[in-house]
Amino acid sequence: MENYKNHGKIKTAQNEIPVDLATMTAEISTAENGIFIVKDGRVIRREGPPSGFGKQTITWQDGKPVHEEISTTSKF
C-alpha cells in the first residue's frame, strides 16, 4: 500500500501508528498490550496470539524485521 501524507504525519495501514515526519517520532498508548515494530520509519502495532496464550517470533534480515510467526497454545 502506498504511503500518504496527512498533516505532517504518515500512515499506511490500519494497524500503523502515525509518525510525525518533522521529528520522526510516534505516540503510543501504554493502556493496551501489544508489540510495536519500527521498520523504515514506520511503526506497526501487532496483536498478541488470539487465544491469549502462545508466542510470537520476529525474524530479522539485514538488520530489519522481515517476518512474524505466531503460534498458539491451549490451556486446560
N, C-alpha and C positions, 0 to 999 in steps of 0.2 A: 504494500500500500504506500502511496506517495505521501511525503510529509507536506503539511500545510502550515502556514504561519497564522497565528491568532493573537494579536495584540502583544507581540514580542515573545510569545510562548509557542512552543512546538508540541503538537500532539498528533499521534498517528494511529492509534488503535484504542479500543475500548478499555483495555487494562493498562494503558500507559499513563504515567503521571506527567502533567505539563512541566516543561523545563523552561525557565526564564533564560532566553538566549543572551541577554546582556551580561548576566552573571554566571551562566551555566550552572544554576542551582535549581533544585526541586524541593517542594514541601510535601512531606508525607505525614500521615496520621499515625500516631502511636496507639490509637484506640483499637485498631484492628490487627489481628495476627496475619502475617503473610511474609513473603520473601520478595525483596526488591532486587532486580538485576539491572546494573548500569552497563550499557554497551553502546559505544559510538555516540555518546551524548544523549542517549535515550534512557528513560527509567521505566522498567516494565514490572508491574506487580503480578506476582504469581500466587495462586491459592495453594493451600496445603492439600494433602490427599482427601478426597471426598468423604471417606469413612471417618476421618479424624485420626486414623492410625496408619502408619506407613513411613516411607522415606522418599526423599527427593534427591536425585543425584544430578549435579550440573557438570557437564563435560566441557573442558576448556581446550581451545586450539589456538596457537599463536598468540597467547595472552588474552584471549577473548572467550566469553561463554558462548557455546555454539549449540548445545543440545541439553534437554532436560528429560530425565526419566523419572516417572512416578510409579512406585509400587505400593500396594496397599496390603494391610494385614487385617485379620478379623480377630476380635477379642471375644472369648466365650464367657 
